[in-house]
């Protein structure tokens, strides 16, 4: 059950990442990619990506442990 919940968290993060990425690109096209709003969006995206990779890794480890290969 924990893996299932953790997997949903990873999927939710992926959706957030895509939304922030689209926003960042739209802002960049409108204001230029060095605009402070674009830079802030990029930093937000970086934080989401780090969280995504951390959670995805945890799901992989939990899967391996459940299968007895971890």
C-alpha beads as a LAMMPS data file, in Angstrom:
LAMMPS data file: protein, C-alpha beads

70 atoms
69 bonds

1 atom types
1 bond types

-500.0 500.0 xlo xhi
-500.0 500.0 ylo yhi
-500.0 500.0 zlo zhi

Masses

1 110.0

Atoms # bond

1 1 1 0.000 0.000 0.000
2 1 1 2.854 2.404 0.778
3 1 1 4.312 1.886 -2.689
4 1 1 0.914 2.625 -4.226
5 1 1 0.631 5.904 -2.278
6 1 1 4.238 6.831 -3.039
7 1 1 3.649 6.119 -6.722
8 1 1 0.644 8.448 -6.746
9 1 1 2.821 11.162 -5.190
10 1 1 5.360 10.702 -7.999
11 1 1 2.617 10.910 -10.637
12 1 1 1.213 14.067 -8.996
13 1 1 4.683 15.603 -8.961
14 1 1 5.111 14.765 -12.637
15 1 1 1.889 16.635 -13.413
16 1 1 3.095 19.644 -11.393
17 1 1 6.438 19.552 -13.194
18 1 1 4.761 19.632 -16.594
19 1 1 2.485 22.521 -15.558
20 1 1 5.413 24.571 -14.220
21 1 1 7.485 23.785 -17.311
22 1 1 4.691 24.986 -19.594
23 1 1 4.304 28.147 -17.490
24 1 1 8.042 28.810 -17.588
25 1 1 8.166 28.465 -21.383
26 1 1 5.130 30.728 -21.824
27 1 1 6.655 33.350 -19.529
28 1 1 9.963 33.071 -21.362
29 1 1 8.331 33.565 -24.729
30 1 1 6.419 36.580 -23.417
31 1 1 9.110 38.315 -21.327
32 1 1 12.411 36.766 -22.423
33 1 1 14.136 33.873 -20.707
34 1 1 16.238 36.080 -18.408
35 1 1 13.194 37.784 -16.873
36 1 1 13.022 37.435 -13.052
37 1 1 9.645 35.644 -13.235
38 1 1 11.107 33.071 -15.614
39 1 1 14.144 32.601 -13.387
40 1 1 11.895 32.096 -10.338
41 1 1 9.815 29.577 -12.275
42 1 1 12.998 27.761 -13.286
43 1 1 14.087 27.521 -9.652
44 1 1 10.651 26.210 -8.697
45 1 1 10.944 23.623 -11.459
46 1 1 14.386 22.609 -10.165
47 1 1 12.960 22.015 -6.679
48 1 1 10.095 19.942 -8.083
49 1 1 12.517 17.868 -10.169
50 1 1 14.731 17.162 -7.170
51 1 1 11.684 16.074 -5.177
52 1 1 10.500 13.930 -8.098
53 1 1 13.828 12.106 -8.418
54 1 1 13.998 11.564 -4.672
55 1 1 10.489 10.129 -4.490
56 1 1 10.919 8.048 -7.648
57 1 1 14.097 6.550 -6.177
58 1 1 12.247 5.712 -2.959
59 1 1 9.510 3.956 -4.949
60 1 1 12.170 1.915 -6.763
61 1 1 13.770 0.926 -3.449
62 1 1 10.404 -0.005 -1.928
63 1 1 9.586 -2.109 -4.992
64 1 1 12.928 -3.885 -4.741
65 1 1 12.405 -4.552 -1.031
66 1 1 8.928 -5.950 -1.662
67 1 1 10.345 -8.262 -4.301
68 1 1 13.157 -9.335 -2.006
69 1 1 15.906 -8.032 -4.261
70 1 1 16.861 -4.927 -2.272

Bonds

1 1 1 2
2 1 2 3
3 1 3 4
4 1 4 5
5 1 5 6
6 1 6 7
7 1 7 8
8 1 8 9
9 1 9 10
10 1 10 11
11 1 11 12
12 1 12 13
13 1 13 14
14 1 14 15
15 1 15 16
16 1 16 17
17 1 17 18
18 1 18 19
19 1 19 20
20 1 20 21
21 1 21 22
22 1 22 23
23 1 23 24
24 1 24 25
25 1 25 26
26 1 26 27
27 1 27 28
28 1 28 29
29 1 29 30
30 1 30 31
31 1 31 32
32 1 32 33
33 1 33 34
34 1 34 35
35 1 35 36
36 1 36 37
37 1 37 38
38 1 38 39
39 1 39 40
40 1 40 41
41 1 41 42
42 1 42 43
43 1 43 44
44 1 44 45
45 1 45 46
46 1 46 47
47 1 47 48
48 1 48 49
49 1 49 50
50 1 50 51
51 1 51 52
52 1 52 53
53 1 53 54
54 1 54 55
55 1 55 56
56 1 56 57
57 1 57 58
58 1 58 59
59 1 59 60
60 1 60 61
61 1 61 62
62 1 62 63
63 1 63 64
64 1 64 65
65 1 65 66
66 1 66 67
67 1 67 68
68 1 68 69
69 1 69 70
